[in-house]
Amino acid sequence: VTADDRGVLTLVQTLVPVGPAARYAVCSKVSELCATMDAYVDNRVARWNLTAGGVRRLYDVADFANPVDNFVSAPESISWEDCYWAGNDTRALDWAHASAVSDGGDHYIVSLRNIDTVLAVGKGDGADAAVAWSLSSRAPAINSTFAFGDDASMFYNPHDAQVVGVTGDDALRLMLFDDGNNRPGCETDGFDEEAGCFSRAVRYALDFDARVATIEWQFEYATL
C-alpha cells in the first residue's frame, strides 16, 4: 500500500521482442533449458488507484537494465517462460524478475531478483519517474550508485527491499532478504540438494557521500 493509503503498488509484466542481431543462446538451470532469446519479460512499476480504479504504469525497468544492453549470466535464477496471448505463443526469458516494490518515502524501491539489484525510482511523471539510485552486486554490467564494503557484503536474489530509516550520520537504511541463489560458490540441483548456499536477512547503511553500502545487521539461520 502506498504511503498515502490511496493506492497499491504492483508490478506489470510485458513481453519485449528481440531483433535478430540481439538473439543469442541463454542457458537456465531453473528451466533446464538452453535456448535462443527471441523475447524477454519486461517489468513495469505500477500503481493501482483504490479510489478511482485503474492501474497506472510508472516506470519501465528495461529503461535501466535489460538483457540486450546489460546482459549478465545468472543460470541459477533466470528462467524461460512459455507465454500465450491472443492465439499466439512464444518462449520468453525472465531475466530481471522484479520480485517486489515498496514505498520508500521519496522513492519506490524495486527488487530485481534475478540480477541482484535494488532500484530507487522517483515518484512523479516524465523525467521525475527515473532511477535516483541503485545498489547492485552485478556492477559494472549493472549500474550501482554504491560500492560494497567487501565481497561478503554483497547480496544475491533480493526480495522485499525496504527503506527502514536513517542512521545518526544520515545514511539511508535499506533492509532486504538475501536469497543467495546466485552467490559465488553456491551450487544447486533442484530444491533439496545445495552446496555452498545460504540466505539471510540483512540491513545496509547507504552512505551517499562516500557512495558505500555497509552491513549494519544480518541474520542467517543456522544450517542444520
N, C-alpha and C positions, 0 to 999 in steps of 0.2 A: 504494500500500500504506500502511496506517495506521502510526503511529509504533511501535505495539506488535507489528507484523508479524502480527497475527491477523485482519486484515480488509483488504478492498479498497474504497476509496471509489468511488462511481459516481453517476450522475445518472439518475433515473427520470422519464420524461415521461408526463403525463396530459392529457386534454382537459377544458377547463372551458367549459360552455355560457354564453352571454351572453344576458341578458334583453333584451326589446325596447327598453327605454329606453336601453340602452348600445350598441346596434348602430349603427355608423357606418361610413362608407366609409374604407378604408385602401388606399393605393397602394404597391406594391412594384416597384422597378426590377429586383430579382433575379428575381422571378416574372413580370415584365412583365404585371402584372395589378392592377387596382383592383377591390375587392370589399367587400361589407358583412360586418363581423365578426360571425358567429354563434357562434363559439367560438375559444378561443385555447389554445396549447400551454403547459401549466404545467411547471415543473421542480422536482424534489424531490431534495435531497441524501440519499444513501442509503449504507448500509454493508453489504457482503457479508461474512458471517462465514465465514472459511476453515475454522474448526474445526467448528462446529455446522451450517453451511449456512444458507441463507435470507438474504433481503435485508430489512434494517430501514430504514424511511424515517425520516430525522432532522429535516429541515426543508423547509418548503414556501416556495419563493421568492416565490410570489404573495402571501404574507403581508407581504413587504417592498415589492414593487412588482409591479403588473400593469397591463395596457393599459386597464382600466376606470377605475381610480383614479389612475393615474400616467402616462397616455399621453404618449409623446414620438414624434415622427415620425423615422423612420430608413429612408427608402426605399432607400438603398444597401445595407441589411443585412437588414431584416425580409423574411420570405417567407411565401407561402401554401403550406400543405401539405395534400395530399389524404389523408385518414385513413379507414381501413376497419377495422371491428371487428364481429364477431357479426352479419354481414349488413347492417350499417349503414355509411353513409359520410357524411362532411361535409368541408368545407374549413375549416381552422383557421389562425389567424395565429400564426406562430412569431415572437414578439415579443422576449422577453428573451434566449432562446437561451443557457442555461448551457453554456459550452463546455468547462469544466474545473473540477475540485475537487482541492485538495491539503490535506495535513495540515500545519497551521501551528503545531503545538505545543499551545497553549491553545485554538485555534480551527481550524475548517475554512475554507479560503479558496476562495471561489467566484467564477469569472469569468463575468460576464454579457455576452456578446459584443455582442449587437445594441444594447444600451442603454448601453454604455460605462461599465460599473460593476463594481467588485470588492467583495465582501462578506466579512466575517469572522463566521462563525456559531459560537456557543458549543457546546462539547461537553456532552452531558448530555440530560436528559429535561425535558419540560414547559417552564417558564419559562427553564431554563438553555439550551435549544436556541433561542436568539434571536440576532438580529444584534447583535454587540458594537461593530462599527464598519463604516463603508463609505467608499469613495472613488469618486466619480462625476464624469464630465465633463458630466453632464446636470443638475446642481443648478441651480435648486431643485426642478425637477419630480421628480427622484430625489434622495432624501436623501443628503447626503455629510457625514461627520464632519469631513473635512478640506477646506480650500481649496487650490487650486494656487497656486504662487508667481507664475505668469503663464500666459497662454493657451497659449503654446508648450509648456508642461509637461503639458498635458492629453493623455490617451491616448484612442484610439478603437478599438473592436472588440478588447478584450483577450483574450489567450489565456494559459493556463498561469500564472496569477499564483501566486507562492510567497513565503512569508516566508523570508528567507535570512540572518537575523541581526539584530544591533542595532549602532548606531553608538556611538562613545565618549561621546556625550551621551544615550545610552539611547533614541534614536529607533529605531523599528522599520524594518528594511529590507524593502522589497517589490519583487520583480522580476517582470516580465511582458513579453510580446510585444505591442507596439502595432501592430496590423494596419493601421489607418488608413483603412478604407473610409469611415467617417463624418466624417473630418477636414474642417473647413471649407475649401472651395476644391477638394476632391477630386471629380473627375468621372470616372465610369467608363461604358464602353459595352462590356459583355462583359468577358472576361478579358485581352484583348490591346490594348485602347485605353483608356488612362488619361491624365489630365492633373491636375497639382497634387497627386498622391498620393505617399505614401512610408510605409514600415514601418520599425520599429526595435525593438531590444531596449532596455529601459530599467529602471533601478533607482531607486527612490524612498526617501527617508528620511521617515518619518511621525512628525512631532513632535506628541505627544499634548497637550503643554502649550499650544503655540501654535496647534494644530489646522491645521497647514500641511503639505502634501506637496511636497517639494523634490527635484528630479532630482539624483542623485549621479553617475550614469554613464549613457551611452547609446551605442548603436552603430547607425548606419544604413549599409547597404551602398550604395556609390556608384552613382548612376544611370548606366547605360551609354548 
